[in-house]
Structure formats: C-alpha cells, structure tokens
Amino acid sequence: MKKLELHWQILIGMLAGVLFAFLMVQFEWGSKFVSDWIKPFGNIFINSLKLIAVPLILASLIKGISDLKDISKLSKMGGRTIGIYIVTTVIAVSIGLTVVNIVKPGKSISEETRATLVENYKGDADSRIAQANKQKEAGPLQALEDIVPSNIFAAASDNGNMLQVIFFAIFFGIGLILIPEEQSSPVKKFFDGFNEVILKLIDLIMLAAPYGVFALLAALVVESPSLDLFKALGWYALCVILGLILMIGVYMSLVWIFTKKSPSFFLKGISPAQLLAFSTSSSAATLPVTMERTEEHLGVDEEVTSFVLPIGATINMDGTSLYQAVAAIFIAQAFGMNLDLAAQLGIIVTATLASIGSAAVPGAGMVMLVIVLSQAGIPEAGLALIFAVDRPLDMCRTVVNVTGDAAVSMMVAKSVDKLHDPVEKKWDDNYKK
C-alpha cells in the first residue's frame, strides 16, 4: 500500500469497505458488528480531521493575510474570490434546473411510493423544517450579525461557526499588517511555526486515510435504507449525479482556460481530497487535505490557499446548490406542480444565497432546501421524498464543493501571479538524510 499514490490507497480502502459490509450483512450479527466495532474508527478519523480544521484556518489565514503586507492586495484577492464563487454557484444551479427539466424524474413517482416515502421519513422532514423555520424567523441582517463572534474561544469550539473564525482571522491578520514590522514579527513567526505544525499533523492523519474511509463506507452500506426505495428514486439520483459530473467538467474547463493546466493534472492533484470528501460528506473535515493538495500538488501559493480555501469551504457550495435546484423541481413534479420561468429564476437566486449560509457539515444542505422550497411555493413535506438517497448524494455533492474550491483557488492564484510548479512535501522530510 505504501508504494501506491494516496488516491489509489483511499480508493482501495473505499472499495474494501463496501465489499466487507456486503459480506457482513449476509450474517445476522454482521450489521451490529460493523456498527459497534468498525464504524467508531471512521468516526475517529473524521474527528481527527475536524480537530485541526479550526487551528488550520486560524493559522493559515492569519499567516496568509499578514504576508500580503498590503490591505489593497487583500481587497483585490477577496473581490475576485467571492465574485468567482458566485458565478460558479449560478452556473451550478442553472445546470441542475436544465437537467431536471429535461429528464423530469418526478413524473416517475407513483402515488403509492410517494405515500410510503412521506410516511417513512416524516420525522426527519419535520426536524429539518423546524430548523429552517428558526432561520426564516430571524431578521434580514441576522446572517451578517452572526458572522461577528462575541467570543472567539466560544466560536472556535464549534466547527459550525467557521465564518466567525474566518472573520476573526481576517481581522487579526489586518491588525498585523497595520502595526510596525518589529512588533508584528514575533507574532507572525509564531503563526508561521504553528501553521507548519498543523500541516505536518495533516500528513500524519492522512497515513490513516485508507483505513478511515474503509470504516466509513462499511458503516454507510449496513445502515442504508432498502433497495426498493433507492429504485423508486433512481431517476432523481441520476439527475443529481449527472448535474454534478457536468459541473466538474465546468471546473476543468475553467482551470484549463484560465491557468492552461490540463484536466488530468487538476484531477490527479485534487483526487485524494475528492475521495475524502466523498467518504466524510464534509467540506470542513476535508479542508486540511484540500489545502495540502492544492498547495503541494496544484502549485497554488500558500498566500492564496490560506485565504481562498477556508472561505470556499464556508460559502462555496456549488454541489449543494445544484442538488437543491434538482430536488426542488423533483418534489414539485412529484406533487404534480408545474413551475413557471419566474419561479425557477427565484430558485436560482434563493439556492445561490442559501448555499452561502449552508454549514460545511453533512446534511446541512437539507435544512437550506426547506427555504428554497418555501420560496418557490413547493410543499415542504415533500422533503421526505428524498431522504432515502440523501446520504449518498450528500457524499457526491461534497466532492463537487471541494473540487470547486480547488479550481477557484487556481484561477485566483493565476490572476495574482501566485501559481507555480508543485513542490511535494513528505511527512518525514525532516528525518531524511
């Protein structure tokens, strides 16, 4: 295994986990064995990645911004980053709407299957609707208010508060730029060293990646709903996956057009992060690996990755936006509703804005979908129709989210002349003679 490249190791771990789970479910005790003795190792792996997500954002973002030495550079990079993220999100939603309107997957749902799905997943749907209603009851500027933390230590204690951590890191970095260099130098040296330690921890954690994804995939298989429900939702899942594949094609095209880097170079560089995103369903958990692959294998300068990728993991949810568009139209079709052009344009706007507020954790997109459904006048109870296949599709759309972050970082880096030849580091570099 050690002689194989990391993405092959992870892929083998994923396949082995699926095969092992299918073997275990043949035995009466198999599912419980996987849940009790295999799944915990997958959870430990995810927790170890989440453990360093907040320290990584703090260290890398403070270091990256203070290295700019000029606030005008920050403004230039920030404007381009957010602008590209918004454009790719609109493209993603438009692709989703196009695919679902052509295939019309909701027309294939029978009344009996619809009733079964609504009944089986009513509790889950009600829970997400309640969460969404809380968000809708907030004031129009609540999202802006929530970005500014009242206590950085409280914000850093919860991975769901990534935007607050990012705000503090940017604010702190600007402060370092504005004070004399002799005073800022010790602080910068601390964060430089802190950042290097975190990056080395990522290398160590990734040694366990094949085993972690083995445990995660094995647990997913034994806990999946019945195949009958999957068959009923096959066309819907196909639309989402087709849209996601098209979106990855868009990223590769943009990278090739703006950076002149080939699609094979891009995919080879980012593939371990994609596979990890698939296994964890979390952009935040995958962020450390995304940063490492983008810097060392795609050639993006640390100054860019430390700013673009943490922001992307929080506000760039192209895969989630695409899925929300497909899901909204699918549910409308299943209930016999025909949405006009104005309603579908409204979905583009709402899904784009909702993706910015969607947390980078598994299942968060489902909460935001309630807001999209409400805006379009689609029954929120229809959420129950898609719960059976939400977990595997969540895995797929997280891959697109992570891929989009890497693609945008390459484009921004090229625009500010910070894209260079990759230089790979090994976890044991300091011990090599």
ROLOTOR-746509 format. One record per residue (C-alpha): residue in one letter; x, y, z. Coordinates in steps of 0.05 Angstrom, whole numbers, plus 5000, padded with zeros to 4 digits. Layout:
N
AXYZ
...
***
This chain:
433
M500050005000
K505750485017
K508350454945
L501550674917
E499651404909
L494851664962
H488751704918
W489550964899
Q490350774973
I483951144991
L480150844932
I482250134953
G480150285024
M473250525000
L472149914956
A474549445010
G469749765060
V463749675013
L465548944998
F466648805072
A459949105090
F456248695037
L459548075066
M457648255137
V450248385122
Q449647655100
F450247465173
E445047625226
W450347935271
G454148275215
S450848965216
K451549035291
F458848825287
V460349365235
S456449895275
D459849715341
W466949535320
I468349855252
K464350505249
P467850805310
F474550805273
G471251205217
N468551705267
I475451765299
F478451925231
I473252465217
N474152755287
S481752785277
L480653205214
K475453645248
L480253725307
I485254115265
A480254485220
V479555095265
P487055145283
L488755075209
I484055645189
L486756095244
A494055955230
S493755945154
L489056535145
I492756985195
K499456795163
G496856885092
I493757575105
S499657845144
D504357615089
L500658055040
K503558675075
D498359095039
I490859145052
S489659314978
K492158624959
L487158315007
S481458714976
K483658514906
M484057774923
G477657774964
G473658114909
R475857614857
T474757024902
I467657194922
G465957414851
I468256744820
Y464756354875
I458156704860
V458856584785
T460355844792
T454455764840
V449656074790
I452455614736
A451455014782
V444155184797
S442755304723
I445754624705
G441354294757
L435054624732
T436654454660
V437853714674
V431753614719
N427153964669
I429553524612
V429352854650
K423153004692
P424652484746
G418752684790
K413852424737
S416151704751
I414051714824
S407551334836
E402351564887
E403750934929
T411351044930
R410351774947
A405951595006
T410951075031
L416751565028
V413052125062
E410851655118
N417751335129
Y421551995132
K416352465161
G420152525227
D426652715192
A423053215147
D419453545206
S426153625242
R429353985183
I423154415172
A423454645245
Q430854835238
A429355225174
N423455585206
K428155835261
Q432756135207
K426856445170
E424256785234
A430857145242
G431657865219
P434158055150
L441158225176
Q441657625224
A446557265177
L451157885178
E450457945253
D452357215263
I458957305226
V461857725283
P463257305345
S462557575415
N467657075440
I473056785394
F474256195441
A466856005440
A466756075364
A472955645356
S469955105399
D464654935347
N466254745274
G459455015255
N461955725268
M467255735213
L465056415187
Q466256725256
V473156415260
I474756665189
F472357365209
F476957375270
A482857105230
I482057635175
F481158185228
F487357945266
G491457905201
I489558615182
G491758835251
L498558515240
I499258885174
L497759555206
I502859525264
P510359635256
E514259035230
E518758975292
Q512458885334
S508758415287
S514857985272
P514557545335
V507157425326
K508057245252
K513756765269
F509156425319
F503656325268
D508656105215
G511155555261
F504155385285
N501855315212
E507654845196
V505854405256
I498654355233
L500754175162
K505253625190
L499353365231
I495353325166
D500852895135
L500552425195
I492952375194
M492952215120
L497151595134
A490751315165
A486151555109
P485250875073
Y483150555139
G478651125159
V474751115093
F474350355098
A470650435164
L466251005139
L463950645075
A462749985112
A458250345162
L454450715107
V452750075070
V450049695131
E445850305152
S442850455083
P435350425071
S432249855030
L433949794956
D426649854936
L426650574958
F433050704921
K429950434857
A424050894864
L428751484869
G433751254816
W431951774764
Y432452334815
A439252094838
L441452024765
C439552754752
V443553004812
I449652574794
L449352774720
G449053514740
L454953424788
I459153094734
L457553664686
M459654164740
I466353814749
G467153874673
V465854624680
Y471354674733
M476354304690
S474654754631
L475455384673
V482155144700
W484654984630
I482255644601
F484856094657
T491155724680
K492955294620
K493454684666
S490754034636
P484553684666
S488853074682
F493753504721
F488053814760
L484453164775
K490752794795
G492653344843
I485953414877
S483452684874
P485452484946
A481453074973
Q475552884927
L475552164953
L476052405025
A470252895013
F466252314986
S467651905048
T466452445100
S460952865067
S464153475099
S467854045064
A470354285132
A473153605151
T476553555083
L479354265085
P486254075114
V487353575058
T484554045004
M489554575026
E495354095026
R493653804957
T492354494927
E498954774951
E503554184941
H500453844880
L496954404842
G502254934854
V497855474887
D501755934933
E500255865007
E498456605008
V492556444963
T490355774991
S490256035063
F485256575042
V481156254986
L480055545012
P477455685083
I472556195053
G470655694999
A469355135049
T464355605082
I460855985026
N462255594962
M457255024959
D456254924884
G454554184892
T449554344946
S446354894904
L445754434844
Y442553894887
Q437554394917
A435354604847
V434353884824
A430953694890
A426054284888
I423754144817
F423553394830
I418953494890
A414553974851
Q413953464794
A412352904844
F406553334871
G404153494800
M406354224802
N408854594740
L413455164759
D413855754711
L420256114690
A419556644745
A419156114799
Q425255754771
L429156404767
G427256504840
I430255824856
I436856044824
V437156664868
T434956314932
A439355694922
T445356154909
L444156554972
A442455935013
S448955594994
I452856175025
G449556045092
S450055285088
A454754985140
A460354555114
V457953935150
P453853315130
G446353445119
A446554205125
G444154285053
M437653945071
V435954505121
M437355035068
L433054645018
V426954795062
I427955535049
V428555414974
L422155004974
S418455535014
Q420556094968
A418055704907
G411455514939
I413054764939
P410454344998
E416054265050
A413253585068
G416053355001
L422853365034
A421152665058
L421252414986
I428752494980
F431352285049
A432551555028
V438151754980
D440452395012
R446552105046
P449951804983
L448152434944
D450952865000
M457552494991
C457452644916
R455753374922
T461253474974
V466153234922
V463853794876
N464254314932
V471454124946
T473254094872
G470254794862
D474455074919
A480854804888
A479055044818
V477455754843
S483955774883
M487855614819
M484256154780
V485256684834
A492656474842
K493756554767
S490457244768
V495257494822
D501357124794
K501656634852
L501155974812
H507655584805
D510354884795
P508154404850
V513154214905
E511053604943
K512953515017
K513352845053
W511252725125
D518252505144
D522253035105
N525853285166
Y528552585181
K531452435112
K538952435109
***
